[in-house]
């Protein structure tokens, strides 16, 4: 077994364990999305997210203060941390709205384009080099998204643009998170993620508050707990296996979404959505492959 200077493992046993944990991660996030869709039929998106951030920020702040005290709040990129925190809270709000109005599988099919958008944004924001093969994959993935959305056709649903906007916000958030890693450690970044989101939702949430019964409160608190558990498992998986191996497994969210959508809402994606999603996923996996190849030779 080998470890790098941050304690992350880099061996076959660790990789297998990390892959196994990623199955649990995608399961947890798919359950969180399903419960969010249920809650969004009754409660406003800002209220759901406010309670979710109460759970997330409360745990991360308590853990951070226990580990490092008030020094955890010291950031060398304060504005950058605030910006990425606000972006994430906006992205989650957008996705809650999308989950309320669209089938789970349709939302995840469009969200599958996230890695492609992230790769494209890394060029102007991070000054990373992206070769012709990855640009081609991005273009092919864009075709897949267009097949799902079908602009100009009778089946076009403008609501499908909502998750596309959301995943674009998330891609920008990811790129800015990479940039923040140049200045602050992971603990500080996680802390600002929770605190900034909680601040944003505290400013907005009270204007959309609907007093929940105990079942509604338990549902929204459960969303927060499951989300926090999923992120904890993801951190553990990344400590065991390389990110380039684990990232493509995020596409497991799509079959999970199809399963929950069918079992709970009797929804199945149509043929165009299946074809478009397959193109997007294939393009994303190829992009991950090329990124790994490029990094191995540099």
Rosetta silent file (secondary structure, phi, psi, omega in degrees, C-alpha in Angstrom):
SEQUENCE: XXXXXXXXXXXXXXXXXXXXXXXXXXXXXXXXXXXXXXXXXXXXXXXXXXXXXXXXXXXXXXXXXXXXXXXXXXXXXXXXXXXXXXXXXXXXXXXXXXXXXXXXXXXXXXXXXXXXXXXXXXXXXXXXXXXXXXXXXXXXXXXXXXXXXXXXXXXXXXXXXXXXXXXXXXXXXXXXXXXXXXXXXXXXXXXXXXXXXXXXXXXXXXXXXXXXXXXXXXXXXXXXXXXXXXXXXXXXXXXXXXXXXXXXXXXXXXXXXXXXXXXXXXXXXXXXXXXXXXXXXXXXXXXXXXXXXXXXXX
SCORE:     score description
SCORE:     0.000 S_00000001
   1 L     0.000  134.359  177.031    0.000    0.000    0.000 S_00000001
   2 L  -121.276  151.253  177.692    1.257    3.474   -0.906 S_00000001
   3 E  -134.317  147.764  173.852    0.096    6.898    0.205 S_00000001
   4 L   -86.525 -176.802 -173.607    0.841   10.374   -1.043 S_00000001
   5 L   -68.898  -13.489  177.192    1.813   13.235    1.278 S_00000001
   6 L   -94.453   -0.601  178.930   -1.871   14.037    1.918 S_00000001
   7 L    92.695    3.837  179.502   -2.608   10.486    3.063 S_00000001
   8 L   -80.021  137.890 -179.338   -4.455    9.370   -0.055 S_00000001
   9 E   -81.672  155.760  177.571   -3.866    5.778   -1.097 S_00000001
  10 L  -146.043   71.523 -179.984   -2.703    4.743   -4.535 S_00000001
  11 L  -149.834  168.103 -174.204   -2.897    0.956   -4.813 S_00000001
  12 H   -63.086  -41.092 -179.080   -5.174   -1.705   -6.284 S_00000001
  13 H   -64.329  -43.599  178.417   -6.861   -2.574   -2.984 S_00000001
  14 H   -63.791  -39.252  179.141   -7.614    1.070   -2.258 S_00000001
  15 H   -63.169  -43.357  178.306   -8.947    1.599   -5.771 S_00000001
  16 H   -62.643  -42.364  178.893  -11.334   -1.349   -5.436 S_00000001
  17 H   -64.483  -41.905  179.158  -12.559   -0.045   -2.088 S_00000001
  18 H   -62.335  -40.183  178.259  -12.997    3.459   -3.517 S_00000001
  19 H   -63.998  -42.567  178.199  -15.022    2.125   -6.436 S_00000001
  20 H   -61.395  -40.599  179.214  -17.244    0.185   -4.043 S_00000001
  21 H   -66.471  -34.040  179.797  -17.840    3.306   -1.952 S_00000001
  22 H   -62.526  -31.160  174.725  -18.729    5.264   -5.111 S_00000001
  23 H   -62.783  -40.859  177.535  -21.684    2.923   -5.648 S_00000001
  24 H   -67.769  -36.293  179.091  -22.893    3.937   -2.177 S_00000001
  25 H   -61.756  -50.391 -178.154  -22.225    7.613   -2.992 S_00000001
  26 H   -66.978  -34.046  175.678  -24.350    7.581   -6.139 S_00000001
  27 H   -62.959  -46.591 -179.078  -27.068    5.619   -4.337 S_00000001
  28 H   -61.158  -45.535 -179.052  -27.150    8.193   -1.521 S_00000001
  29 H   -67.471  -33.082  178.536  -27.300   11.134   -3.923 S_00000001
  30 H   -69.507  -37.527  176.115  -30.019    9.465   -5.999 S_00000001
  31 H   -66.086  -40.745  178.044  -32.126    8.931   -2.853 S_00000001
  32 H   -60.269  -44.620  178.867  -31.499   12.566   -1.882 S_00000001
  33 H   -62.840  -40.118 -179.365  -32.717   13.733   -5.313 S_00000001
  34 H   -65.137  -44.952  177.674  -35.792   11.521   -5.063 S_00000001
  35 H   -65.540  -35.311  177.577  -36.695   12.843   -1.615 S_00000001
  36 H   -63.821  -40.796  177.177  -36.034   16.383   -2.844 S_00000001
  37 H   -61.396  -41.524  177.893  -38.497   15.848   -5.682 S_00000001
  38 H   -62.401  -48.405 -177.145  -41.087   14.665   -3.150 S_00000001
  39 H   -65.216  -34.087 -176.483  -40.503   17.631   -0.839 S_00000001
  40 H   -69.636  -15.484  176.298  -40.562   20.133   -3.722 S_00000001
  41 L   -74.130  -16.312 -176.187  -44.149   19.193   -4.505 S_00000001
  42 L  -118.246  -41.346 -172.294  -45.164   20.704   -1.147 S_00000001
  43 L  -113.513  148.778  179.603  -42.452   23.101    0.014 S_00000001
  44 L   -66.053  150.613 -178.799  -40.615   25.937   -1.797 S_00000001
  45 H   -56.865  -44.419 -179.473  -37.080   25.287   -3.031 S_00000001
  46 H   -61.117  -35.258  179.585  -35.453   27.975   -0.800 S_00000001
  47 H   -67.507  -43.965  179.219  -36.995   26.428    2.316 S_00000001
  48 H   -59.953  -44.983 -177.923  -35.776   22.930    1.413 S_00000001
  49 H   -71.001  -33.535  178.203  -32.284   24.207    0.735 S_00000001
  50 H   -60.205  -48.221  179.797  -32.238   26.357    3.885 S_00000001
  51 H   -65.834  -38.277  178.088  -32.861   23.336    6.101 S_00000001
  52 H   -61.042  -41.865  179.672  -30.340   21.311    4.103 S_00000001
  53 H   -71.345  -29.422  175.656  -27.680   23.969    4.673 S_00000001
  54 H   -59.179  -44.023  179.043  -28.515   24.116    8.391 S_00000001
  55 H   -66.432  -50.126 -175.557  -27.527   20.458    8.636 S_00000001
  56 H   -62.954  -50.877 -177.266  -24.482   20.778    6.378 S_00000001
  57 H   -66.960  -39.252 -179.486  -23.090   23.985    7.878 S_00000001
  58 H   -59.236  -44.810 -179.223  -23.795   22.928   11.449 S_00000001
  59 H   -70.531  -45.966 -176.249  -21.787   19.722   11.113 S_00000001
  60 H   -67.089  -38.892  178.809  -18.914   21.194    9.079 S_00000001
  61 H   -66.776  -45.304 -179.975  -18.484   24.228   11.346 S_00000001
  62 H   -61.537  -44.311  179.889  -18.548   22.111   14.521 S_00000001
  63 H   -67.408  -41.394 -179.177  -16.055   19.630   13.064 S_00000001
  64 H   -65.003  -42.789  178.951  -13.825   22.376   11.663 S_00000001
  65 H   -65.384  -36.019  178.163  -13.691   24.314   14.926 S_00000001
  66 H   -64.241  -38.252 -176.001  -12.886   21.122   16.796 S_00000001
  67 H   -80.067  -44.623 -170.462   -9.983   20.375   14.452 S_00000001
  68 H  -131.222   -2.113  179.136   -8.467   23.803   13.837 S_00000001
  69 H    69.182 -158.724 -175.049  -10.390   26.412   15.778 S_00000001
  70 H   -66.007  -15.886 -179.612  -11.073   29.873   14.405 S_00000001
  71 H   -66.684  -16.575  178.131   -8.046   29.655   12.083 S_00000001
  72 H   -64.772  -23.371 -179.112  -10.139   27.529    9.762 S_00000001
  73 H   -81.079   -9.147 -179.065  -11.967   30.717    8.740 S_00000001
  74 L   -76.495  120.670 -179.160   -8.742   32.320    7.486 S_00000001
  75 L  -125.844  140.579  174.957   -8.765   32.303    3.678 S_00000001
  76 L   -91.520    2.654  179.085   -6.249   33.630    1.180 S_00000001
  77 L  -142.840   59.230 -171.769   -9.007   33.788   -1.444 S_00000001
  78 H   -59.121  -49.294 -178.583  -11.976   35.185    0.486 S_00000001
  79 H   -64.153  -40.222  178.207  -13.893   36.632   -2.486 S_00000001
  80 H   -62.311  -42.682  178.984  -13.288   33.483   -4.519 S_00000001
  81 H   -63.986  -41.557  177.740  -14.612   31.315   -1.678 S_00000001
  82 H   -63.856  -41.833 -177.926  -17.738   33.465   -1.349 S_00000001
  83 H   -62.146  -46.924 -178.362  -18.321   33.370   -5.095 S_00000001
  84 H   -69.387  -32.313  177.205  -18.123   29.593   -5.369 S_00000001
  85 H   -65.970  -43.356  177.584  -20.319   29.186   -2.280 S_00000001
  86 H   -66.968  -36.867  177.606  -23.044   31.415   -3.743 S_00000001
  87 H   -60.985  -44.394 -178.522  -22.754   29.613   -7.090 S_00000001
  88 H   -64.374  -43.835  179.871  -23.336   26.250   -5.434 S_00000001
  89 H   -63.708  -38.474  176.411  -26.390   27.436   -3.500 S_00000001
  90 H   -65.408  -40.035  179.495  -27.823   28.922   -6.705 S_00000001
  91 H   -63.339  -43.378 -179.370  -27.138   25.712   -8.605 S_00000001
  92 H   -65.610  -39.868  176.218  -28.875   23.555   -6.010 S_00000001
  93 H   -57.535  -45.995 -179.984  -31.890   25.881   -6.025 S_00000001
  94 H   -60.494  -41.777 -178.455  -32.118   25.570   -9.800 S_00000001
  95 H   -70.984  -32.707  175.803  -31.963   21.784   -9.609 S_00000001
  96 H   -63.047  -41.495  176.937  -34.656   21.599   -6.944 S_00000001
  97 H   -62.371  -43.266  179.275  -36.909   23.564   -9.305 S_00000001
  98 H   -63.037  -41.806 -179.824  -35.977   21.207  -12.152 S_00000001
  99 H   -65.064  -29.959  179.516  -36.689   18.138  -10.005 S_00000001
 100 H   -66.979  -36.920 -170.622  -40.109   19.521   -9.143 S_00000001
 101 H  -104.896  -13.873 -173.995  -41.188   19.832  -12.781 S_00000001
 102 L  -123.426  155.346  173.301  -39.212   17.149  -14.656 S_00000001
 103 L   -62.074  149.763 -178.833  -38.730   13.381  -14.401 S_00000001
 104 H   -56.571  -43.185 -176.894  -35.653   12.304  -12.451 S_00000001
 105 H   -65.661  -37.114  179.423  -34.087   10.605  -15.478 S_00000001
 106 H   -65.297  -40.832  178.888  -34.460   13.702  -17.684 S_00000001
 107 H   -63.401  -45.777 -178.594  -32.719   15.875  -15.113 S_00000001
 108 H   -70.154  -31.340  178.017  -29.831   13.433  -14.739 S_00000001
 109 H   -61.754  -42.097  178.781  -29.529   12.944  -18.505 S_00000001
 110 H   -74.929  -37.106  179.126  -28.855   16.667  -18.935 S_00000001
 111 H   -62.902  -21.645  179.462  -26.699   16.820  -15.785 S_00000001
 112 L   -62.485  -17.694  178.717  -24.440   14.217  -17.408 S_00000001
 113 L   -77.633   -5.379 -176.240  -23.060   17.061  -19.544 S_00000001
 114 H   -53.636  -50.314 -179.844  -21.487   18.617  -16.446 S_00000001
 115 H   -60.392  -33.268  178.810  -17.955   17.185  -16.907 S_00000001
 116 H   -67.850  -42.305  178.538  -17.893   18.378  -20.512 S_00000001
 117 H   -66.831  -38.643  178.180  -18.864   21.919  -19.508 S_00000001
 118 H   -61.094  -43.969  178.500  -16.297   21.838  -16.700 S_00000001
 119 H   -61.356  -42.637  179.732  -13.568   20.853  -19.159 S_00000001
 120 H   -64.618  -40.907 -178.297  -14.563   23.667  -21.515 S_00000001
 121 H   -72.536  -22.308 -178.997  -14.593   26.263  -18.698 S_00000001
 122 H   -66.152  -19.755  179.932  -11.191   25.152  -17.416 S_00000001
 123 H   -71.210  -55.971 -179.429   -9.576   26.756  -20.474 S_00000001
 124 H   -74.500  -30.236 -173.703  -10.560   30.418  -19.876 S_00000001
 125 H   -87.011  -42.595 -175.617  -10.716   30.238  -16.059 S_00000001
 126 H  -106.322   -4.570 -178.309   -7.736   28.006  -15.198 S_00000001
 127 L    61.473   30.893  176.153   -5.709   28.424  -18.393 S_00000001
 128 L   -78.565  154.636  178.946   -5.625   24.648  -18.810 S_00000001
 129 L   -94.329  127.092  177.332   -4.781   23.125  -22.182 S_00000001
 130 L  -121.590  121.162 -175.942   -7.524   21.080  -23.866 S_00000001
 131 L   -78.050  174.757 -176.408   -6.583   19.188  -27.009 S_00000001
 132 H   -62.428  -32.605 -179.112   -8.584   18.663  -30.161 S_00000001
 133 H   -66.838  -42.258  179.093   -9.798   15.235  -29.051 S_00000001
 134 H   -72.055  -35.148  174.940  -11.416   16.563  -25.888 S_00000001
 135 H   -63.329  -37.064  177.171  -12.877   19.541  -27.760 S_00000001
 136 H   -64.641  -41.994  178.049  -14.369   17.057  -30.212 S_00000001
 137 H   -62.401  -39.127  177.492  -15.847   15.057  -27.330 S_00000001
 138 H   -62.564  -43.133  178.166  -17.335   18.263  -25.922 S_00000001
 139 H   -63.048  -42.198  178.499  -18.907   19.024  -29.309 S_00000001
 140 H   -64.942  -40.745  177.808  -20.335   15.511  -29.604 S_00000001
 141 H   -62.344  -37.150  177.356  -21.691   15.774  -26.065 S_00000001
 142 H   -62.377  -36.838  175.537  -23.385   19.061  -26.987 S_00000001
 143 H   -61.737  -41.931  178.095  -25.134   17.224  -29.823 S_00000001
 144 H   -60.876  -40.889  177.822  -26.364   14.671  -27.279 S_00000001
 145 H   -62.997  -41.971  179.559  -27.769   17.457  -25.095 S_00000001
 146 H   -63.681  -34.257  177.514  -29.573   18.940  -28.108 S_00000001
 147 H   -65.106  -38.357  179.486  -31.117   15.538  -28.843 S_00000001
 148 H   -68.686  -46.329 -175.098  -32.481   15.438  -25.283 S_00000001
 149 H   -76.147  -37.739  178.384  -33.781   19.013  -25.306 S_00000001
 150 L    57.146   54.680  177.760  -34.986   18.999  -28.953 S_00000001
 151 L   -63.834  139.695  178.965  -35.210   22.768  -29.514 S_00000001
 152 L    88.783   -5.481  179.869  -37.475   23.692  -32.411 S_00000001
 153 L  -105.166  162.249 -178.428  -39.480   20.456  -32.213 S_00000001
 154 L   -62.354  -30.241 -178.238  -43.007   19.934  -30.958 S_00000001
 155 L   -80.944   -0.029 -178.001  -41.684   17.841  -28.065 S_00000001
 156 L   -63.893  128.618  176.967  -39.486   20.708  -26.837 S_00000001
 157 L  -117.183  112.295 -178.633  -40.064   21.531  -23.177 S_00000001
 158 L   -55.876  -24.702 -179.965  -38.507   24.864  -22.104 S_00000001
 159 L   -62.745  -22.461  178.437  -38.207   23.479  -18.581 S_00000001
 160 H   -66.360  -18.106  176.903  -35.379   21.255  -19.868 S_00000001
 161 H   -73.995  -19.390 -178.108  -33.254   24.396  -20.100 S_00000001
 162 H   -65.733  -52.715  177.321  -33.430   24.745  -16.297 S_00000001
 163 H   -65.476  -27.499  175.990  -31.172   21.754  -15.450 S_00000001
 164 H   -64.861  -41.483  175.660  -28.875   22.785  -18.320 S_00000001
 165 H   -64.876  -41.713 -179.397  -28.482   26.182  -16.654 S_00000001
 166 H   -62.666  -44.501 -178.270  -28.004   24.468  -13.295 S_00000001
 167 H   -70.169  -25.847  174.638  -25.270   22.129  -14.496 S_00000001
 168 H   -68.507  -40.976  175.335  -23.512   25.106  -16.100 S_00000001
 169 H   -62.065  -40.917 -179.178  -23.485   26.852  -12.707 S_00000001
 170 H   -67.076  -37.459  178.023  -22.146   23.665  -11.117 S_00000001
 171 H   -62.622  -42.831  177.847  -19.407   23.366  -13.736 S_00000001
 172 H   -65.228  -39.266  176.073  -18.294   26.916  -12.990 S_00000001
 173 H   -58.627  -44.097 -179.709  -18.415   26.124   -9.262 S_00000001
 174 H   -63.982  -41.901  179.580  -16.143   23.116   -9.828 S_00000001
 175 H   -63.612  -42.916  178.805  -13.647   25.147  -11.838 S_00000001
 176 H   -68.325  -29.275  175.709  -13.544   27.836   -9.141 S_00000001
 177 H   -66.422  -40.595  175.186  -13.117   25.096   -6.516 S_00000001
 178 H   -60.289  -41.289 -179.640  -10.034   23.884   -8.370 S_00000001
 179 H   -67.292  -39.250  179.389   -8.754   27.444   -8.367 S_00000001
 180 H   -63.083  -29.031  179.853   -9.485   27.868   -4.643 S_00000001
 181 L   -63.993  -17.475  177.448   -7.345   24.777   -3.976 S_00000001
 182 L   -74.657  -17.815 -173.758   -4.323   26.857   -5.024 S_00000001
 183 L  -117.045  -38.404 -174.840   -4.849   29.126   -2.002 S_00000001
 184 L  -123.311  156.661  176.440   -6.758   27.264    0.745 S_00000001
 185 L   -80.644  172.402 -173.818   -6.845   23.716    2.059 S_00000001
 186 H   -63.029  -36.790 -178.624   -9.856   21.443    1.677 S_00000001
 187 H   -61.934  -43.706  178.211  -11.119   22.062    5.218 S_00000001
 188 H   -65.314  -40.222 -179.726  -11.372   25.805    4.700 S_00000001
 189 H   -64.773  -42.892  178.084  -13.051   25.332    1.328 S_00000001
 190 H   -63.485  -41.698 -179.811  -15.656   22.946    2.763 S_00000001
 191 H   -60.586  -47.562 -179.591  -16.315   25.347    5.633 S_00000001
 192 H   -67.394  -29.602  175.529  -16.925   28.310    3.328 S_00000001
 193 H   -59.963  -48.163 -178.359  -19.149   26.146    1.146 S_00000001
 194 H   -72.228  -44.484 -176.162  -21.482   25.481    4.065 S_00000001
 195 H   -67.569  -43.309  179.882  -21.333   28.903    5.740 S_00000001
 196 H   -63.891  -44.314  178.554  -21.828   30.889    2.522 S_00000001
 197 H   -62.950  -40.950  178.940  -24.761   28.726    1.472 S_00000001
 198 H   -64.448  -41.054  178.378  -26.358   29.006    4.912 S_00000001
 199 H   -61.918  -46.102 -179.025  -25.967   32.800    4.850 S_00000001
 200 H   -61.521  -44.766 -177.479  -27.527   33.031    1.378 S_00000001
 201 H   -74.193  -26.843  175.945  -30.476   30.818    2.289 S_00000001
 202 H   -68.721  -30.227  177.038  -31.017   32.593    5.625 S_00000001
 203 H   -74.882  -25.960 -173.455  -31.466   35.813    3.652 S_00000001
 204 H  -106.887  -41.673 -171.234  -33.953   34.182    1.268 S_00000001
 205 H   -53.047  -43.429 -177.505  -35.558   31.239    3.074 S_00000001
 206 H   -59.530  -26.036 -179.355  -37.825   33.135    5.524 S_00000001
 207 H   -76.496  -11.534 -178.510  -39.692   34.774    2.624 S_00000001
 208 H  -119.785   14.530 -171.241  -40.706   31.342    1.305 S_00000001
 209 L   -72.359  130.516  169.339  -41.354   29.584    4.608 S_00000001
 210 L  -122.260  117.553 -175.802  -44.272   27.181    4.920 S_00000001
 211 L   -60.083  117.754 -176.827  -44.507   25.730    8.406 S_00000001
 212 L   -85.448  155.193  168.778  -44.012   21.970    7.959 S_00000001
 213 L   -79.743 -179.519 -174.819  -45.622   19.202    9.939 S_00000001
 214 H   -64.939  -30.158  178.681  -43.323   16.691   11.603 S_00000001
 215 H   -69.509  -42.146  178.374  -43.269   14.511    8.491 S_00000001
 216 H   -65.215  -40.807  178.800  -42.247   17.414    6.268 S_00000001
 217 H   -64.872  -41.439  178.317  -39.578   18.521    8.724 S_00000001
 218 H   -64.766  -38.490  179.164  -38.234   14.965    8.946 S_00000001
 219 H   -62.250  -47.895 -177.709  -38.228   14.722    5.151 S_00000001
 220 H   -70.933  -36.306  175.446  -36.227   17.919    4.687 S_00000001
 221 H   -65.244  -37.932  177.808  -33.861   17.101    7.552 S_00000001
 222 H   -62.295  -38.086  176.914  -33.389   13.650    6.007 S_00000001
 223 H   -59.668  -43.798  179.022  -32.402   15.275    2.719 S_00000001
 224 H   -64.155  -44.081 -178.875  -29.709   17.215    4.576 S_00000001
 225 H   -65.293  -44.212  179.892  -28.415   14.165    6.451 S_00000001
 226 H   -65.281  -40.444  177.817  -28.303   11.985    3.330 S_00000001
 227 H   -62.303  -43.827  178.491  -26.554   14.732    1.376 S_00000001
 228 H   -63.780  -40.123  177.777  -23.964   15.151    4.138 S_00000001
 229 H   -63.167  -43.494  179.145  -23.473   11.369    4.281 S_00000001
 230 H   -60.673  -43.577  179.180  -22.997   11.214    0.518 S_00000001
 231 H   -66.378  -37.024  176.740  -20.357   13.951    0.596 S_00000001
 232 H   -63.310  -43.217  177.427  -18.579   12.212    3.476 S_00000001
 233 H   -64.565  -37.447  179.056  -18.502    8.947    1.537 S_00000001
 234 H   -63.537  -43.085  177.471  -17.247   10.792   -1.542 S_00000001
 235 H   -60.824  -41.652  178.623  -14.351   12.269    0.430 S_00000001
 236 H   -63.896  -43.501  179.310  -13.528    8.786    1.725 S_00000001
 237 H   -60.985  -41.411 -178.781  -13.647    7.305   -1.788 S_00000001
 238 H   -69.571  -20.845  176.205  -11.316   10.019   -3.094 S_00000001
 239 H   -81.003  -13.041 -177.165   -8.858    9.195   -0.300 S_00000001
 240 H  -105.541  -28.918 -173.964   -8.745    5.582   -1.478 S_00000001
 241 L  -138.085  153.705  179.448   -8.769    5.816   -5.275 S_00000001
 242 L   -62.218  143.430 -179.927   -7.669    8.322   -7.957 S_00000001
 243 H   -60.413  -34.825 -178.711  -10.276   10.907   -8.936 S_00000001
 244 H   -64.737  -25.472  176.993   -9.805   10.013  -12.627 S_00000001
 245 H   -81.137  -38.408 -173.446  -11.005    6.476  -11.844 S_00000001
 246 H   -81.559  -32.637 -173.895  -13.952    7.548   -9.695 S_00000001
 247 H   -54.886  -46.020  179.965  -15.325   10.467  -11.722 S_00000001
 248 H   -60.153  -23.338 -179.743  -16.893    8.362  -14.523 S_00000001
 249 H   -69.769  -13.495  174.518  -18.817    6.411  -11.868 S_00000001
 250 H   -61.065  -22.317  179.065  -20.894    9.540  -11.248 S_00000001
 251 H   -68.520   -9.867  173.571  -22.795    8.482  -14.367 S_00000001
 252 H   -64.037  -17.583  176.534  -24.367    5.749  -12.224 S_00000001
 253 H   -58.700  -31.099 -177.529  -26.715    8.531  -11.134 S_00000001
 254 H   -66.870  -53.156  176.421  -28.520    8.098  -14.442 S_00000001
 255 H   -63.115  -34.058  175.413  -29.619    4.439  -14.021 S_00000001
 256 H   -60.928  -42.623 -179.239  -30.483    5.147  -10.386 S_00000001
 257 H   -64.173  -39.491  177.406  -32.697    8.026  -11.546 S_00000001
 258 H   -62.326  -43.845 -178.679  -34.409    5.793  -14.099 S_00000001
 259 H   -62.342  -52.508 -178.255  -35.058    3.167  -11.408 S_00000001
 260 H   -65.864  -38.443  178.945  -36.511    5.572   -8.823 S_00000001
 261 H   -61.605  -38.684 -179.885  -38.462    7.463  -11.468 S_00000001
 262 H   -73.816  -44.551 -176.150  -40.086    4.249  -12.669 S_00000001
 263 H   -68.327  -37.360 -172.672  -40.782    2.754   -9.211 S_00000001
 264 H   -98.300  -39.903 -173.963  -42.181    5.925   -7.631 S_00000001
 265 H  -114.798    0.590 -178.960  -43.543    8.043  -10.492 S_00000001
 266 L    57.104   36.243  178.532  -44.011    5.458  -13.276 S_00000001
 267 L  -103.554  135.845  171.377  -41.731    7.611  -15.483 S_00000001
 268 L  -132.429  138.199  179.591  -39.463    6.198  -18.158 S_00000001
 269 L   -65.943  146.461  177.672  -37.275    8.300  -20.492 S_00000001
 270 L   -78.452  175.465 -173.760  -38.298    8.339  -24.149 S_00000001
 271 H   -61.730  -41.778 -179.329  -36.060    7.059  -26.949 S_00000001
 272 H   -61.772  -40.335  178.874  -34.608   10.487  -27.792 S_00000001
 273 H   -65.463  -40.611  178.728  -33.593   11.036  -24.165 S_00000001
 274 H   -62.921  -45.844 -179.534  -31.953    7.593  -24.002 S_00000001
 275 H   -64.621  -47.067  179.580  -29.999    8.214  -27.221 S_00000001
 276 H   -61.243  -43.345  179.867  -28.964   11.707  -26.177 S_00000001
 277 H   -63.592  -40.129  178.767  -27.928   10.552  -22.707 S_00000001
 278 H   -61.343  -40.980  178.765  -25.859    7.707  -24.189 S_00000001
 279 H   -65.533  -44.350 -179.476  -24.005   10.184  -26.410 S_00000001
 280 H   -63.435  -45.663 -179.187  -23.378   12.573  -23.509 S_00000001
 281 H   -63.862  -44.528  179.354  -22.150    9.797  -21.186 S_00000001
 282 H   -61.525  -41.054  178.319  -19.870    8.308  -23.855 S_00000001
 283 H   -64.517  -41.517  179.436  -18.400   11.744  -24.562 S_00000001
 284 H   -64.800  -43.526  178.981  -17.860   12.368  -20.849 S_00000001
 285 H   -63.523  -40.338  178.044  -16.131    9.026  -20.280 S_00000001
 286 H   -64.418  -38.033  177.653  -13.872    9.647  -23.278 S_00000001
 287 H   -62.794  -43.027  176.341  -13.013   13.093  -21.881 S_00000001
 288 H   -60.523  -42.819 -179.780  -12.035   11.534  -18.541 S_00000001
 289 H   -60.651  -47.038 -178.844   -9.919    8.969  -20.413 S_00000001
 290 H   -65.398  -37.897  178.343   -8.088   11.623  -22.427 S_00000001
 291 H   -62.809  -39.494  179.180   -7.492   13.743  -19.322 S_00000001
 292 H   -67.487  -40.254  178.477   -5.936   10.763  -17.607 S_00000001
 293 H   -62.311  -46.016 -178.932   -3.746   10.028  -20.646 S_00000001
 294 H   -61.936  -43.114 -178.874   -2.578   13.637  -20.865 S_00000001
 295 H   -67.818  -31.103 -178.631   -1.725   13.784  -17.173 S_00000001
 296 H   -70.593  -20.714 -177.335    0.202   10.496  -17.347 S_00000001
 297 L  -106.567    0.937  179.302    2.581   11.885  -19.979 S_00000001
 298 L  -109.971    0.000    0.000    3.106   15.321  -18.427 S_00000001
